[in-house]
Amino acid sequence: MPTFKALRVHQSPLGPTASLESISLAPLSAGSVRVRVAYSGLNYKDALAITGRGAIMRGYPRVAGIDLSGVVEASEDPAFQPGDRVLATGAGLGEWLDGGLAEYANLPADALVPLPSGLTLREAMALGTAGFTAALALRRLLENHQVPAQGPIAVTGASGGVGSIVLVLLKQAGFHTAAITGKPEAAPQLGELGADEVLDRAQLDLGSKPLEKAVWGGAVDNLGGEVLTYLTRTVKPWGNIACIGLAHSAALNTTVMPLILRGVSLLGIHSVQVPRDWRLALWQQLAGPWRPQRIEERIVRDIIDLEQVPQAARELIAGQARGRYVVRLAGEI
Ligand SMILES: NC(=O)c1ccc[n+]([C@@H]2O[C@H](COP(=O)([O-])OP(=O)(O)OC[C@H]3O[C@@H](n4cnc5c(N)ncnc54)[C@H](OP(=O)(O)O)[C@@H]3O)[C@@H](O)[C@H]2O)c1
């Protein structure tokens, strides 16, 4: 039986551990599609799964990687034909389905999105879940009436994958942005992404009252915990906070005051199980009107091979992310 290379996570007495393995290609079941993977990417969630720091996977052993782009090699679903270019982000990859950090993936057809014209396979993974999530956050802000005149949008975890792309998309949409970062030395790169101002997270006065002086038109938060609490205290009336991540903490200690005295909205952002029509529409946006200019130059930190993924994952867990790692499998096909 033919085999292929994959980064697979096993459960062990020491917790989940990842290893590079050669595994057998399983036959396709009805409704499934085999993709030859061109590129994958590395997200914070992948880093949690690969380092064993987070219980991301439902069942072991499981191939890691929540994202992939590639070419259909065989299909048992009429929606896809051999040779079709596709991408997948979230949708269960690397959680309850084998994921994209592998040379091949057998996936249910509804996990796949046809690669929109306007994006290459590599650009799709420069964006990946991070780009899709950033676009979902922008969509929800706009749907809830966020406009540039309300004031600057604070973006936390700004140097990471999601934060970087959020800065680009907000700037392109006409918003004034403030990057809140643990890496003030990255100010030039954050400015290049679209940050109008850069604030050192360590220097922020987080306040303590339910309502502090309102300074932000809205916010996009990747951190959770005390920084998210600070944002709830300081967003202006009718502003929105898109709540994306927990890179700092899963906690949220706040009061109803910002909601009932300022009309602030906390918008939940969930990129895994997304209505299919939203998913298709957002990828069209990302490939079209919202396409980040100079995607690779501005967003991609490096293109790495499968062997380099565990080390890169440790960096992300240590908060050292800068932009996105793209992982090369077959490369351009
Ligand atoms: N809701 C969803 O569907 C969804 C989708 C994608 C990602 N997420 C979540 O969003 C967050 C960001 O994801 P990502 O892929 O952009 O991650 P990433 O590339 O690893 O970036 C995370 C950034 O957060 C900041 N950070 C602050 N404290 C940190 C800490 N203790 N550990 C790690 N990072 C820390 C760092 O930026 P600074 O140094 O600039 O502060 C870091 O660059 C993660 O929590 C992830 O799980 C959620």
The ligand as an SDF file (V2000), in Angstrom:
LIG
                    3D

 48 52  0  0  0  0  0  0  0  0999 V2000
  -11.7780   32.0500   17.3910 N   0  0  0  0  0  0  0  0  0  0  0  0
  -11.1890   31.4200   16.3800 C   0  0  0  0  0  0  0  0  0  0  0  0
  -11.8250   30.7710   15.5490 O   0  0  0  0  0  0  0  0  0  0  0  0
   -9.7090   31.5240   16.2490 C   0  0  0  0  0  0  0  0  0  0  0  0
   -9.0930   31.4020   14.9900 C   0  0  0  0  0  0  0  0  0  0  0  0
   -7.7150   31.6160   14.9010 C   0  0  0  0  0  0  0  0  0  0  0  0
   -6.9810   31.8630   16.0560 C   0  0  0  0  0  0  0  0  0  0  0  0
   -7.6170   31.9210   17.2530 N   0  0  0  0  0  0  0  0  0  0  0  0
   -6.8790   32.2430   18.4680 C   0  0  0  0  0  0  0  0  0  0  0  0
   -6.3610   33.5460   18.3130 O   0  0  0  0  0  0  0  0  0  0  0  0
   -5.1190   33.6580   19.0000 C   0  0  0  0  0  0  0  0  0  0  0  0
   -4.0490   34.1060   18.0100 C   0  0  0  0  0  0  0  0  0  0  0  0
   -3.8270   33.0710   17.0570 O   0  0  0  0  0  0  0  0  0  0  0  0
   -2.5960   33.1540   16.0570 P   0  0  0  0  0  0  0  0  0  0  0  0
   -2.6630   31.9470   15.1970 O   0  0  0  0  0  0  0  0  0  0  0  0
   -2.5210   34.5010   15.4840 O   0  0  0  0  0  0  0  0  0  0  0  0
   -1.3780   32.9840   17.0940 O   0  0  0  0  0  0  0  0  0  0  0  0
    0.1400   33.4100   16.9360 P   0  0  0  0  0  0  0  0  0  0  0  0
    0.4980   33.5860   15.4990 O   0  0  0  0  0  0  0  0  0  0  0  0
    0.9230   32.4600   17.7530 O   0  0  0  0  0  0  0  0  0  0  0  0
    0.1680   34.8690   17.6130 O   0  0  0  0  0  0  0  0  0  0  0  0
   -0.2200   35.0520   18.9440 C   0  0  0  0  0  0  0  0  0  0  0  0
    0.2470   36.4370   19.3910 C   0  0  0  0  0  0  0  0  0  0  0  0
   -0.3460   36.6940   20.6660 O   0  0  0  0  0  0  0  0  0  0  0  0
    0.5530   37.4440   21.4730 C   0  0  0  0  0  0  0  0  0  0  0  0
    0.7220   36.8410   22.7910 N   0  0  0  0  0  0  0  0  0  0  0  0
    0.5860   37.4900   23.9430 C   0  0  0  0  0  0  0  0  0  0  0  0
    0.7400   36.7200   24.9930 N   0  0  0  0  0  0  0  0  0  0  0  0
    0.9940   35.5180   24.5130 C   0  0  0  0  0  0  0  0  0  0  0  0
    1.2660   34.2900   25.1400 C   0  0  0  0  0  0  0  0  0  0  0  0
    1.2750   34.1390   26.4730 N   0  0  0  0  0  0  0  0  0  0  0  0
    1.4960   33.2340   24.3540 N   0  0  0  0  0  0  0  0  0  0  0  0
    1.4470   33.3550   23.0150 C   0  0  0  0  0  0  0  0  0  0  0  0
    1.1840   34.5090   22.3560 N   0  0  0  0  0  0  0  0  0  0  0  0
    0.9680   35.5850   23.1120 C   0  0  0  0  0  0  0  0  0  0  0  0
    1.8170   37.6080   20.6880 C   0  0  0  0  0  0  0  0  0  0  0  0
    1.6760   38.8760   20.0230 O   0  0  0  0  0  0  0  0  0  0  0  0
    2.2850   40.2300   20.6130 P   0  0  0  0  0  0  0  0  0  0  0  0
    3.6510   39.9030   21.0870 O   0  0  0  0  0  0  0  0  0  0  0  0
    2.2480   41.1600   19.4430 O   0  0  0  0  0  0  0  0  0  0  0  0
    1.3760   40.6530   21.7190 O   0  0  0  0  0  0  0  0  0  0  0  0
    1.7430   36.5310   19.6220 C   0  0  0  0  0  0  0  0  0  0  0  0
    2.4440   36.9260   18.4820 O   0  0  0  0  0  0  0  0  0  0  0  0
   -4.8660   32.2950   19.6120 C   0  0  0  0  0  0  0  0  0  0  0  0
   -5.3610   32.2790   20.9380 O   0  0  0  0  0  0  0  0  0  0  0  0
   -5.6770   31.3610   18.7530 C   0  0  0  0  0  0  0  0  0  0  0  0
   -6.0150   30.1700   19.4060 O   0  0  0  0  0  0  0  0  0  0  0  0
   -8.9510   31.7560   17.3620 C   0  0  0  0  0  0  0  0  0  0  0  0
  1  2  1  0
  2  3  2  0
  2  4  1  0
  4  5  1  0
  4 48  2  0
  5  6  2  0
  6  7  1  0
  7  8  2  0
  8  9  1  0
  8 48  1  0
  9 10  1  0
  9 46  1  0
 10 11  1  0
 11 12  1  0
 11 44  1  0
 12 13  1  0
 13 14  1  0
 14 15  2  0
 14 16  1  0
 14 17  1  0
 17 18  1  0
 18 19  2  0
 18 20  1  0
 18 21  1  0
 21 22  1  0
 22 23  1  0
 23 24  1  0
 23 42  1  0
 24 25  1  0
 25 26  1  0
 25 36  1  0
 26 27  1  0
 26 35  1  0
 27 28  2  0
 28 29  1  0
 29 30  1  0
 29 35  2  0
 30 31  1  0
 30 32  2  0
 32 33  1  0
 33 34  2  0
 34 35  1  0
 36 37  1  0
 36 42  1  0
 37 38  1  0
 38 39  2  0
 38 40  1  0
 38 41  1  0
 42 43  1  0
 44 45  1  0
 44 46  1  0
 46 47  1  0
M  CHG  2   8   1  16  -1
M  END
$$$$
